[in-house]
Amino acid sequence: MLFRVDQASSASLADQIALQVRAGIVSGELSPGERLPAARDLATALRVNMHTVLRAYARLREEGLIEMRQGRGAWVRPEANATMVRIGELASQLAAEARKIGLTPQEVSRLVELS
């Protein structure tokens, strides 16, 4: 998979990297179990700080899309798939809208449970 970043973009570099991994999972370009580039190697190739790549990978790990082990690298989780990515995107949108109108996480959770 070829990664690119746009230094002029309003999106952070870490967000751009994470977005490309999500897109790779959705398109099937990244398969479950597939190893991602080492953070140091990807940072060098993109000419960004290694911590930028690690932030992107950490975000993807929090979303349940990748696994990371120090010294072993990062790879796409076996259960990561296009549906999981889409549900995550929808959940993020829901959370953002709920914050805008002042709903608490508990209120949002209750609404989702009633749906």
C-alpha distances in whole Angstrom, upper triangle without the diagonal:
4,6,10,13,17,20,22,21,23,20,20,17,17,17,14,12,13,13,9,9,12,11,8,11,13,11,11,7,8,11,14,14,11,11,9,9,13,14,16,13,11,14,15,12,13,17,17,20,18,20,18,15,17,19,16,15,19,19,16,19,22,20,20,16,15,18,18,21,22,21,19,16,14,13,13,16,18,20,17,16,17,20,20,18,20,23,22,22,25,27,25,27,30,30,30,33,35,35,36,39,40,39,39,36,39,40,37,36,40,39,36,38,41,38
4,7,10,14,16,19,18,21,18,18,15,15,16,13,11,13,13,9,10,13,12,10,13,15,13,14,10,11,14,17,18,14,14,11,10,13,14,15,13,10,13,13,10,10,14,15,18,17,19,17,14,17,19,16,16,20,19,18,20,23,22,22,18,18,20,20,22,23,23,21,18,16,16,16,19,21,23,19,19,19,23,22,19,22,25,23,22,26,27,26,27,31,31,30,33,35,35,36,39,40,40,40,37,40,41,38,38,41,40,37,40,42,40
4,7,10,13,16,15,17,15,14,11,12,12,9,7,10,10,7,9,12,11,10,13,15,14,15,12,12,16,18,18,15,14,11,10,13,12,14,11,8,10,12,9,8,11,12,15,14,16,13,11,14,15,12,13,17,17,15,18,21,20,20,17,16,19,19,21,22,22,20,17,15,15,16,19,21,23,19,19,19,22,21,18,21,24,22,21,24,25,23,25,28,28,27,30,33,32,33,36,37,37,37,34,38,39,35,36,39,38,35,38,40,38
4,7,10,12,12,15,13,12,9,11,12,8,8,11,11,8,11,14,13,13,16,17,16,18,15,15,19,21,22,19,18,14,13,15,14,15,13,10,11,12,9,7,10,11,14,15,16,13,12,16,16,13,15,18,18,17,20,22,21,23,20,19,22,21,24,24,24,23,20,18,19,19,22,25,26,22,22,21,24,23,20,22,25,23,21,25,26,24,25,28,28,27,30,32,31,32,35,36,37,37,35,38,39,36,36,40,39,36,39,41,39
4,6,9,8,11,10,9,6,9,10,6,7,11,10,9,12,15,14,15,18,19,19,20,18,18,22,24,24,21,20,16,15,16,15,15,15,11,11,12,10,7,9,9,12,14,15,11,11,15,14,12,15,18,17,17,20,22,21,23,20,20,22,22,25,25,25,25,21,19,20,20,24,26,27,23,23,22,25,24,21,22,25,22,21,24,25,22,23,27,27,25,28,30,29,29,33,34,35,35,33,37,37,34,35,39,38,35,38,41,39
4,5,5,9,9,9,8,11,11,8,10,13,12,12,15,17,16,18,21,21,21,23,21,21,25,27,28,25,24,20,19,20,18,19,18,15,14,15,13,10,11,11,14,16,17,13,14,18,17,15,18,20,19,20,23,24,23,26,23,23,26,25,28,28,28,28,25,23,24,24,27,30,30,26,26,24,27,26,23,24,26,24,22,25,26,23,24,27,27,25,27,30,29,29,32,34,35,35,34,37,38,35,36,39,38,36,39,42,39
4,6,8,9,8,7,11,12,10,12,15,15,15,18,20,19,21,24,24,24,26,24,24,28,29,30,27,26,22,20,21,18,19,18,15,13,15,14,10,10,10,13,15,16,13,14,17,16,15,19,21,20,21,24,25,25,27,25,25,27,26,29,28,29,29,25,24,26,26,29,32,32,29,29,27,30,29,25,26,29,26,24,27,28,24,25,29,28,25,28,31,29,29,33,34,35,35,34,38,38,36,37,40,39,38,41,43,41
4,7,9,10,10,13,13,11,14,17,16,17,20,21,20,22,25,25,25,28,26,26,30,32,33,30,29,25,24,24,22,22,22,19,17,19,18,14,14,13,16,19,19,16,17,21,19,18,21,23,22,23,26,27,26,29,27,27,30,29,32,31,32,32,29,27,28,28,31,34,34,30,30,28,31,30,26,27,29,26,24,27,28,24,24,28,27,25,27,30,28,28,31,32,34,35,34,38,38,35,37,40,39,38,41,43,41
4,5,7,8,12,10,9,12,14,13,14,17,18,17,20,22,22,23,25,24,24,28,29,30,28,27,23,23,24,21,22,22,19,17,19,18,14,15,14,17,19,19,15,16,19,17,16,19,21,19,20,24,24,23,26,24,25,27,27,30,30,31,31,27,26,26,26,29,31,31,27,27,25,27,26,23,23,25,23,20,23,24,21,21,24,24,21,24,26,25,24,28,29,31,32,31,34,35,32,33,37,35,34,37,39,37
4,6,9,12,10,10,13,15,14,15,18,19,19,21,23,23,24,27,26,26,29,30,31,29,28,25,24,25,22,24,24,21,19,22,21,17,18,16,18,20,19,15,17,19,17,16,19,20,18,20,23,23,22,25,24,25,27,27,30,30,32,32,28,26,27,27,29,32,31,27,27,25,27,26,22,22,24,22,19,21,22,19,19,22,21,18,21,23,22,21,25,26,27,28,28,32,32,29,31,34,33,32,35,37,35
4,6,8,6,6,10,11,10,12,15,15,15,18,20,20,21,24,23,22,25,26,28,26,25,21,21,22,19,21,22,18,17,20,19,15,16,14,16,17,16,13,14,16,14,12,16,17,14,16,19,19,18,21,20,21,24,24,27,27,29,29,25,23,24,23,25,28,27,24,24,22,24,22,19,19,21,18,16,19,19,16,16,20,19,17,19,22,20,20,24,25,26,27,26,29,30,27,28,32,31,29,32,34,33
4,5,5,6,9,10,10,13,15,15,16,18,20,21,22,24,23,22,25,26,27,25,23,20,19,20,17,18,19,16,14,17,17,13,14,11,12,14,13,9,11,13,11,10,13,14,13,15,18,17,18,21,19,20,22,21,24,24,26,26,22,21,22,22,24,27,27,23,24,23,25,23,19,21,22,19,17,20,20,17,18,21,20,18,21,23,21,22,25,26,27,27,26,30,30,28,29,33,32,30,33,36,34
4,5,5,6,9,10,11,13,14,15,17,19,20,21,23,21,20,23,24,24,22,21,17,16,16,13,15,15,12,11,13,13,10,11,8,10,11,11,7,8,11,9,8,12,13,12,14,17,18,18,20,18,18,20,19,22,22,23,23,20,18,20,20,23,26,26,23,23,23,25,23,19,21,23,20,18,22,22,19,20,24,23,21,24,26,25,25,29,29,30,30,28,32,33,30,31,35,34,32,35,38,36
4,5,5,6,9,10,11,12,14,15,17,19,20,21,20,18,21,21,22,20,18,15,14,15,12,14,15,12,11,14,14,11,12,9,10,10,9,5,6,8,6,5,8,10,9,10,13,14,14,17,15,15,17,16,19,19,21,21,17,15,17,17,19,23,23,20,21,20,22,20,17,19,21,17,16,20,20,17,19,22,20,19,23,25,23,24,28,28,28,28,26,29,31,28,28,32,32,30,32,35,34
4,5,5,6,9,10,10,12,14,15,16,18,20,19,18,20,21,22,20,19,16,16,17,15,17,18,14,14,17,17,14,15,13,14,14,13,9,9,11,9,6,10,11,9,10,13,13,13,16,14,15,17,18,21,21,23,23,19,17,18,17,19,22,22,18,19,18,20,18,15,16,18,15,13,17,17,14,15,19,18,16,20,22,20,21,25,25,26,25,24,27,28,25,26,30,29,27,30,32,30
4,6,5,6,9,10,10,12,14,15,16,18,17,16,19,21,22,20,19,15,15,17,14,17,17,13,13,16,14,11,14,12,14,14,14,10,10,13,11,8,11,13,12,12,15,16,15,18,16,16,19,19,22,23,24,23,20,17,18,17,20,23,23,19,19,18,20,19,15,17,19,16,15,18,19,16,17,21,20,19,22,24,23,24,27,28,29,29,27,30,31,28,29,32,31,29,32,34,32
4,5,5,6,9,10,11,13,14,15,17,15,14,17,18,18,16,15,11,11,13,11,14,13,10,10,13,12,10,12,11,12,12,12,9,7,10,9,6,8,11,10,10,13,15,14,16,13,13,16,16,19,19,20,20,16,14,14,14,17,20,20,17,18,17,20,18,15,17,19,16,16,19,20,17,19,23,22,21,24,26,25,26,30,30,30,30,28,31,32,29,29,33,32,30,33,35,33
4,5,5,6,9,10,11,12,14,15,14,13,15,16,17,15,15,11,13,14,12,16,16,12,13,17,16,13,16,14,15,14,13,10,9,10,9,5,7,9,7,6,10,11,10,12,10,10,13,14,17,19,20,19,16,13,13,12,14,18,17,14,15,14,17,15,11,14,16,13,12,16,16,14,16,19,19,18,22,23,23,24,27,28,27,27,25,28,29,26,26,30,29,26,29,32,30
4,5,5,6,8,10,10,12,14,13,13,16,17,18,17,17,14,15,17,16,19,18,15,16,19,17,15,18,16,17,17,16,13,12,14,12,9,11,13,10,9,13,14,12,14,12,13,16,17,21,22,24,22,19,16,15,14,16,19,18,14,14,13,15,14,10,12,14,12,11,14,15,13,15,18,18,18,20,23,22,23,26,27,27,27,25,28,29,25,26,29,28,26,28,31,29
4,5,5,6,9,10,10,12,10,10,14,15,17,15,14,12,13,15,14,17,16,13,14,17,15,13,16,15,17,17,17,14,12,14,14,10,11,14,13,11,14,16,14,15,12,13,16,17,21,22,23,21,18,15,14,13,16,18,18,14,14,13,16,15,12,14,17,15,14,17,19,17,18,22,22,21,24,26,26,27,30,31,31,31,28,31,32,29,29,32,31,29,31,34,31
4,5,5,6,9,10,10,9,8,11,12,13,11,11,9,11,13,13,16,16,12,14,17,16,14,18,16,18,16,16,14,11,13,13,9,9,12,11,8,11,14,12,12,9,9,13,14,17,19,20,18,15,12,10,9,12,14,15,11,11,11,14,13,10,13,16,14,13,17,18,17,19,22,22,22,25,26,26,28,31,31,31,30,28,30,31,28,28,31,30,27,30,32,30
4,5,5,6,9,10,10,9,11,12,14,13,14,12,14,17,16,20,19,16,18,21,19,18,21,19,21,19,19,16,14,15,14,11,11,13,11,8,11,13,10,11,8,10,14,16,19,21,23,21,17,14,12,10,12,14,13,10,9,8,11,10,7,9,12,10,10,13,15,14,16,18,19,19,22,24,24,25,28,29,28,28,25,28,28,25,25,28,27,24,26,29,27
4,5,5,6,8,8,9,11,13,16,14,15,13,16,19,18,21,20,17,19,22,19,18,21,20,22,21,21,18,16,18,17,13,14,17,14,12,15,17,14,15,11,13,17,19,22,24,26,23,20,17,15,12,15,16,16,12,10,9,12,12,9,10,14,13,11,15,17,16,17,20,21,21,23,25,26,27,29,31,30,30,28,30,31,27,27,30,29,26,29,31,28
4,5,5,6,5,5,8,11,13,11,12,11,13,16,17,20,18,15,18,20,18,17,21,20,22,21,21,19,16,18,18,14,14,17,15,12,15,17,15,15,11,12,16,17,21,23,24,21,18,15,12,10,13,14,14,11,10,9,13,13,10,13,16,15,15,18,19,19,20,23,24,24,26,29,29,30,33,34,33,33,30,33,33,30,30,33,32,28,31,33,30
4,6,5,6,5,6,8,11,10,12,11,14,17,18,21,20,18,20,23,21,20,24,23,24,22,22,20,17,18,18,15,14,16,15,11,14,16,13,12,9,10,14,16,20,22,23,20,17,14,11,8,10,11,11,7,6,6,10,10,8,10,13,13,13,16,18,18,19,22,23,23,26,27,28,30,32,33,31,31,28,31,31,28,27,30,29,26,28,30,28
4,6,8,8,9,11,14,14,16,15,18,21,21,25,23,21,23,26,23,22,26,25,26,25,25,22,20,21,21,17,17,19,17,14,16,17,14,14,11,13,17,20,23,26,27,24,21,18,15,12,13,14,13,9,6,4,8,9,7,8,12,12,12,14,16,17,18,20,22,22,24,26,27,28,30,32,30,31,28,30,30,27,26,29,28,24,27,29,26
4,5,8,9,12,15,14,16,15,18,21,22,25,23,20,23,25,23,22,25,25,27,26,26,24,21,23,23,19,19,21,20,16,19,21,18,17,14,16,19,22,25,27,28,25,22,19,16,13,15,15,15,12,9,8,11,13,11,12,15,16,15,18,20,20,21,24,25,25,27,29,30,31,34,35,34,34,31,34,34,30,30,33,31,28,30,32,29
4,5,6,9,12,11,14,14,17,20,21,24,22,20,23,25,23,22,26,26,27,26,26,24,21,23,23,19,18,21,20,16,18,21,18,17,13,15,18,20,23,26,26,23,20,17,14,11,13,13,13,11,8,8,12,13,12,14,17,17,17,20,22,22,23,26,27,28,29,31,33,34,36,37,36,36,33,35,35,32,31,34,33,29,31,33,30
4,6,10,12,10,12,12,14,17,19,22,19,17,20,22,19,19,23,23,25,23,24,22,19,21,22,18,17,20,20,16,18,21,19,18,14,15,17,19,22,24,24,22,19,16,13,11,14,14,15,13,11,11,15,15,14,16,19,19,19,22,23,23,25,27,28,29,31,33,34,35,37,38,37,37,34,37,37,34,33,36,35,32,34,36,33
4,7,9,6,9,9,12,15,16,19,18,16,19,21,19,19,22,22,23,21,22,20,17,18,19,16,14,17,17,13,15,18,16,15,11,11,14,16,19,21,21,18,15,12,9,7,10,11,12,10,9,10,14,14,13,15,18,17,18,21,22,22,24,26,27,28,30,32,32,34,36,37,36,35,32,35,36,32,31,35,34,30,32,35,32
4,6,5,9,10,14,17,19,22,20,18,22,24,22,22,26,25,26,24,24,23,20,20,21,18,16,19,18,15,16,18,16,14,11,11,13,16,18,21,21,18,16,13,9,7,9,8,10,8,8,10,13,13,13,16,18,18,19,22,23,23,25,27,28,29,31,33,34,35,38,38,37,36,33,35,36,32,31,34,34,30,31,34,32
4,6,9,11,14,17,19,22,21,20,23,25,23,24,27,26,27,24,24,23,20,20,21,18,15,17,17,14,14,16,15,12,9,9,11,14,16,19,20,16,15,12,8,5,6,4,7,6,7,11,13,12,13,16,17,17,19,21,22,22,25,27,27,29,31,32,33,35,37,37,35,34,31,33,34,31,29,32,32,28,29,32,30
4,6,9,13,15,17,20,19,18,22,24,23,23,26,26,26,23,23,23,19,19,20,18,15,17,18,14,14,17,16,13,10,9,9,12,14,17,17,13,12,10,6,5,6,5,9,9,11,14,16,15,16,19,20,19,21,24,24,25,27,29,29,31,33,34,35,37,39,39,37,36,33,34,36,33,31,34,34,31,32,35,33
4,7,10,12,15,18,16,15,19,20,19,20,23,23,23,20,22,21,17,17,19,17,14,17,18,14,14,18,17,15,11,9,10,12,14,17,16,13,11,9,5,5,8,9,12,11,12,15,18,16,16,19,21,20,22,25,25,25,28,30,30,31,34,35,35,37,40,40,38,37,34,36,38,34,33,36,36,33,34,37,35
4,7,9,11,14,13,12,16,17,17,18,21,20,20,17,19,18,15,15,17,15,12,15,16,14,13,17,17,15,12,9,10,10,12,14,13,10,7,6,4,6,9,11,14,13,15,17,20,18,18,21,23,21,23,26,26,26,28,31,30,31,34,35,35,37,40,40,39,37,34,36,38,35,34,37,37,34,35,39,37
4,6,8,11,10,9,12,14,13,14,17,16,17,14,15,15,11,12,14,12,9,13,14,12,12,16,16,15,12,9,10,10,12,13,13,11,7,5,5,7,11,13,16,13,15,17,20,18,17,20,22,20,21,25,25,24,26,29,28,29,32,33,33,35,38,38,37,36,33,35,37,34,33,37,37,33,35,38,36
4,6,8,7,6,9,11,10,11,14,14,14,12,14,14,10,11,14,12,10,14,16,14,15,18,18,18,15,12,13,12,13,13,13,11,8,7,9,11,14,17,19,17,19,20,23,22,20,23,25,23,24,27,27,26,29,31,31,31,34,35,35,37,40,40,39,38,35,38,40,37,36,40,39,36,38,41,40
4,5,5,6,8,10,11,12,14,13,13,10,12,12,9,9,13,12,10,13,16,14,15,18,19,18,16,13,13,10,11,11,9,9,6,7,10,13,16,19,21,19,21,23,26,24,22,25,27,24,25,29,29,27,30,33,31,32,35,36,35,37,40,40,39,38,35,38,40,37,37,40,40,38,39,43,41
4,6,5,6,9,10,10,12,10,9,6,8,9,6,6,10,10,8,11,13,13,14,17,18,18,16,13,13,11,12,11,11,11,8,8,11,14,17,20,22,20,22,23,26,24,22,25,26,23,24,28,27,25,28,31,29,29,33,34,33,35,38,38,37,36,33,36,38,35,35,39,39,36,38,42,40
4,6,5,6,9,10,10,9,8,5,9,10,8,9,12,13,12,14,17,17,17,20,22,22,20,17,17,14,14,12,11,12,10,12,15,18,20,24,26,24,26,27,30,27,25,29,30,27,28,31,31,29,31,34,33,32,36,37,36,37,41,40,40,39,36,40,42,39,39,42,43,40,42,45,44
4,5,5,6,9,10,10,11,8,12,12,10,11,15,14,13,16,19,18,19,22,23,23,20,17,18,15,16,15,13,13,11,12,14,17,20,23,26,23,25,26,29,27,25,28,30,28,28,32,32,30,32,35,34,33,37,39,37,39,42,42,42,41,38,41,43,40,40,44,44,41,43,46,45
4,5,5,6,8,8,9,8,11,10,7,10,13,11,11,15,16,15,17,20,20,21,18,16,17,15,16,16,15,15,12,12,14,16,19,22,24,21,23,23,26,25,22,25,27,25,25,28,29,26,29,32,31,30,34,35,34,36,39,39,39,38,36,39,40,37,37,41,41,38,40,43,42
4,6,5,6,5,6,5,8,8,6,9,11,11,12,15,16,16,18,20,21,22,20,18,18,16,18,16,16,17,14,14,16,18,22,25,26,24,25,26,29,27,24,27,29,26,25,29,29,27,29,32,31,30,33,35,33,35,38,38,38,38,35,39,40,38,38,41,41,39,41,44,43
4,6,5,7,8,8,11,11,10,13,15,15,15,18,20,20,21,24,25,26,23,21,21,19,20,18,17,18,16,16,19,21,24,27,29,27,28,28,32,30,27,30,32,29,29,33,33,30,32,36,34,33,37,39,37,38,42,42,42,41,39,42,44,41,41,45,45,43,45,48,46
4,6,8,10,10,14,13,11,14,16,15,16,19,20,20,22,24,25,25,23,21,22,20,21,20,19,19,16,17,18,20,24,26,28,25,26,27,30,28,26,28,31,28,28,31,32,30,32,35,34,33,36,38,37,38,42,42,42,42,39,43,44,41,41,45,44,42,44,47,45
4,5,9,10,12,10,9,13,14,13,15,18,18,18,21,23,23,24,22,20,22,20,22,21,21,21,18,17,19,20,24,27,28,25,26,25,29,27,24,26,29,26,25,29,30,27,29,32,31,30,33,35,34,35,38,39,39,39,37,40,41,39,39,43,42,40,42,45,43
4,7,9,12,10,11,14,15,15,16,19,20,21,23,25,25,27,24,23,24,22,23,22,21,22,19,19,21,23,26,30,31,28,29,29,32,30,27,29,32,29,28,32,32,29,31,34,33,31,35,37,35,36,39,40,40,40,38,42,43,40,41,45,44,42,45,47,45
4,6,8,7,8,11,12,12,14,16,17,18,20,22,23,24,22,21,22,20,21,20,20,21,18,18,20,22,25,28,29,26,28,28,30,28,25,28,30,26,26,29,29,26,28,31,30,28,32,34,32,33,36,37,37,37,35,38,40,37,38,41,41,39,42,44,43
4,5,5,7,9,10,11,13,15,16,18,19,21,22,24,22,20,21,18,19,18,18,20,17,17,20,22,25,28,29,27,28,29,31,29,26,29,30,27,26,30,29,26,29,32,30,29,32,34,32,33,36,36,37,36,34,37,39,37,37,41,41,39,41,44,43
4,5,5,6,9,10,11,12,14,16,16,18,20,21,20,17,17,15,16,14,14,16,13,14,17,19,22,25,27,24,26,27,29,27,24,27,29,25,25,29,28,26,28,31,29,29,32,34,32,33,37,36,37,35,33,36,38,36,36,40,40,38,40,43,42
4,5,5,6,9,10,10,12,14,15,16,18,20,19,17,17,14,15,14,15,17,14,14,17,19,21,25,26,24,26,27,29,26,23,26,27,24,24,27,26,24,26,29,27,26,30,31,29,30,34,33,33,32,30,33,35,33,33,37,37,35,37,40,40
4,5,5,6,9,10,11,13,14,15,17,19,18,16,17,15,17,16,17,18,15,15,17,18,21,24,25,22,24,24,26,24,21,24,25,21,21,25,24,21,24,26,24,24,27,29,27,28,32,31,32,31,29,32,34,31,32,35,35,33,36,39,38
4,5,5,6,9,10,11,12,14,15,17,15,13,14,12,14,14,15,15,12,11,14,15,18,21,22,19,21,22,24,22,19,22,24,20,20,24,24,21,24,26,25,24,28,29,28,29,33,33,33,32,29,32,34,32,32,35,35,33,35,38,37
4,5,5,6,9,10,10,12,14,15,14,12,12,10,12,11,13,13,10,10,13,15,17,20,21,19,21,22,24,21,19,23,23,20,21,24,23,21,24,26,24,24,28,29,27,29,32,32,32,30,28,31,33,30,30,34,34,32,34,37,36
4,5,5,6,9,10,11,12,14,14,13,13,12,14,14,16,17,14,12,15,16,17,21,21,19,21,22,23,20,18,21,21,18,18,21,20,18,21,23,21,21,24,25,24,26,29,28,28,27,24,28,30,27,27,31,31,29,31,35,34
4,5,5,6,9,10,11,13,11,11,12,12,15,15,17,17,13,11,13,13,15,19,19,16,18,18,20,17,15,18,19,15,15,19,18,16,19,21,20,20,23,24,23,25,28,28,28,27,24,28,29,26,27,30,30,28,30,33,32
4,5,5,6,9,10,11,9,7,9,8,11,12,14,13,10,8,10,10,12,16,17,14,16,18,19,17,15,18,19,15,16,20,19,17,21,23,21,22,25,26,25,27,30,30,29,28,25,28,30,27,27,31,31,28,30,33,32
4,5,5,6,9,10,10,9,9,8,11,12,15,15,12,10,12,12,13,17,17,15,18,19,20,17,15,19,19,15,16,20,18,16,20,22,20,20,24,24,23,26,29,28,27,25,23,25,28,25,24,28,29,26,28,32,31
4,5,5,6,9,9,9,11,11,14,16,18,18,15,12,13,13,14,17,17,14,16,17,18,15,13,15,16,12,13,16,15,13,16,18,16,17,20,21,20,22,25,25,24,23,20,23,25,22,22,26,26,23,26,29,28
4,5,5,6,5,6,8,10,13,15,18,16,13,10,10,9,10,14,13,11,13,14,15,12,10,13,14,11,12,15,14,13,16,18,17,18,21,22,22,24,27,27,26,24,21,24,26,23,22,26,26,23,25,28,27
4,5,5,6,5,6,7,11,13,16,14,12,9,10,9,9,13,12,11,14,16,16,13,12,16,15,12,15,17,16,15,19,20,19,20,23,24,23,26,28,28,26,25,21,24,26,23,22,26,26,24,25,28,28
4,5,8,8,9,10,14,16,19,18,16,13,13,13,12,15,14,12,15,16,16,13,12,15,14,11,13,16,13,13,16,17,16,17,21,20,20,23,25,24,23,21,18,20,22,20,19,23,23,21,22,26,25
4,6,8,10,12,16,18,21,20,17,14,13,11,11,14,12,10,12,13,13,9,8,11,10,7,10,12,11,10,14,15,14,16,19,19,19,22,24,24,22,21,17,20,22,19,18,21,21,19,20,24,22
4,6,8,11,14,17,20,18,15,12,11,9,7,10,9,7,10,12,12,9,9,12,12,9,12,15,13,14,17,18,17,19,22,22,23,25,27,27,25,23,20,22,24,21,19,23,23,20,21,25,23
4,7,10,14,17,19,17,14,10,9,6,6,9,8,5,8,10,11,8,8,11,12,10,12,15,14,15,18,19,19,20,23,24,24,27,29,29,27,26,23,25,26,23,22,25,25,22,24,27,25
4,7,10,13,15,13,10,7,5,4,5,9,9,8,11,13,15,12,11,15,16,13,16,19,18,18,21,22,22,23,26,27,27,29,32,31,30,28,25,27,29,26,25,28,29,25,27,30,29
4,7,10,12,10,8,6,6,6,6,9,11,10,14,17,18,15,15,19,19,16,19,22,21,20,24,25,24,26,29,29,29,32,34,33,32,30,26,28,31,28,26,30,31,27,28,32,31
4,7,9,7,6,4,7,9,9,13,15,14,17,20,21,18,18,22,22,19,21,24,23,22,26,27,26,27,31,31,30,33,35,35,33,31,28,30,33,30,29,32,33,30,31,35,34
4,6,5,6,7,9,12,12,15,17,17,20,23,25,22,21,25,25,23,25,28,26,26,29,31,29,30,34,34,33,36,39,37,36,34,31,33,35,33,31,35,36,33,34,38,37
4,5,6,9,12,15,16,19,21,20,24,26,28,25,24,28,28,25,27,30,29,28,31,33,31,32,36,36,35,37,40,39,38,35,32,35,37,35,34,37,39,36,37,40,40
4,6,9,12,16,17,20,22,22,25,28,30,27,26,30,30,28,30,33,32,31,34,36,34,35,39,39,38,40,43,42,41,39,36,38,41,39,37,41,42,39,40,44,43
4,7,9,13,14,16,19,19,22,25,27,24,24,28,28,26,28,31,30,29,33,35,33,34,38,38,37,40,43,42,41,39,35,37,40,38,36,40,40,37,38,42,41
4,7,11,12,15,18,17,20,22,24,22,21,25,26,23,25,28,27,26,30,32,30,31,35,35,35,37,40,39,38,36,33,36,38,35,34,38,38,35,37,40,39
4,7,9,12,15,13,16,18,21,18,17,21,22,20,21,25,24,23,26,28,27,28,32,32,32,34,37,36,35,34,30,33,35,32,31,35,35,32,33,37,35
4,6,9,12,10,13,16,18,16,15,19,20,18,20,23,23,23,26,28,27,28,31,32,32,34,37,37,35,34,31,33,35,32,30,34,34,31,32,35,34
4,6,8,7,9,12,14,12,12,16,17,15,17,20,20,20,23,25,25,26,29,30,30,32,35,35,33,32,29,31,32,29,28,31,31,28,29,32,31
4,5,5,9,12,13,11,12,15,16,15,17,20,19,20,23,24,24,26,29,29,30,32,34,34,32,31,27,29,31,28,26,29,29,26,27,30,28
4,6,8,12,13,11,13,16,17,16,19,21,21,22,25,26,26,28,31,31,32,34,36,36,34,33,29,30,32,29,27,30,30,26,27,30,28
4,6,10,10,8,11,13,13,13,16,18,18,19,22,23,23,26,28,28,29,32,33,33,31,30,26,27,29,26,24,26,26,23,23,26,25
4,7,8,6,7,11,11,11,13,16,16,17,19,21,21,23,25,26,27,29,31,31,29,28,25,27,28,25,23,26,26,22,23,26,24
4,5,5,6,9,10,11,13,15,16,17,19,20,21,23,25,26,27,29,31,32,30,29,26,28,28,25,24,27,26,22,23,26,24
4,5,5,6,9,10,11,12,14,15,17,18,20,21,23,24,26,27,29,30,28,28,25,27,28,24,23,26,25,21,23,25,22
4,5,5,6,9,10,11,12,14,15,16,18,20,21,22,24,26,27,28,26,26,23,25,25,21,20,23,21,18,19,22,19
4,5,5,6,9,10,10,12,14,15,16,18,20,21,23,25,26,27,24,24,21,22,23,20,18,21,20,17,18,21,19
4,6,5,6,9,10,11,13,14,15,17,19,20,21,23,25,26,24,24,21,23,24,20,19,23,21,18,20,23,20
4,5,5,6,9,10,11,12,14,15,17,18,20,21,23,24,23,23,20,22,22,19,18,21,19,16,19,21,18
4,5,5,6,9,10,10,12,14,15,16,18,20,21,22,20,20,17,19,19,15,15,18,16,13,15,17,15
4,5,5,6,9,10,10,12,14,15,17,19,20,21,19,19,16,18,19,15,15,18,17,14,16,19,17
4,5,5,6,9,10,11,12,14,16,17,19,20,19,19,17,19,19,16,16,19,18,15,18,20,18
4,5,5,6,9,10,11,12,14,15,17,18,17,17,15,17,17,13,14,17,14,12,15,17,14
4,5,5,6,9,10,10,12,14,16,16,14,14,12,14,14,10,11,14,13,10,13,15,14
4,5,5,6,9,10,11,12,15,15,14,14,12,15,15,12,13,16,15,13,17,19,17
4,5,5,6,9,10,11,13,14,13,15,13,16,15,12,14,17,15,13,17,18,16
4,5,5,6,9,10,11,12,11,12,10,13,12,8,11,13,11,10,14,15,13
4,6,5,6,9,10,10,9,9,8,11,11,8,10,13,12,11,15,16,15
4,5,5,6,9,10,10,11,11,14,14,11,14,16,15,15,18,19,18
4,5,5,7,9,9,11,11,14,13,10,13,15,13,14,17,18,17
4,5,5,6,5,7,8,11,9,7,11,12,11,12,15,16,15
4,5,5,6,7,9,12,11,10,13,15,14,15,18,19,19
4,6,8,10,12,15,13,12,16,17,16,17,20,21,20
4,6,9,12,14,12,11,15,16,14,16,19,19,19
4,6,10,12,10,10,14,15,14,16,19,19,20
4,7,8,6,7,10,11,10,13,15,15,16
4,5,5,6,9,10,11,13,14,16,17
4,5,5,6,9,10,11,12,14,15
4,5,5,6,9,10,10,12,14
4,5,5,6,9,10,11,13
4,5,5,6,9,10,11
4,5,5,6,9,10
4,5,5,6,9
4,5,5,6
4,5,5
4,6
4
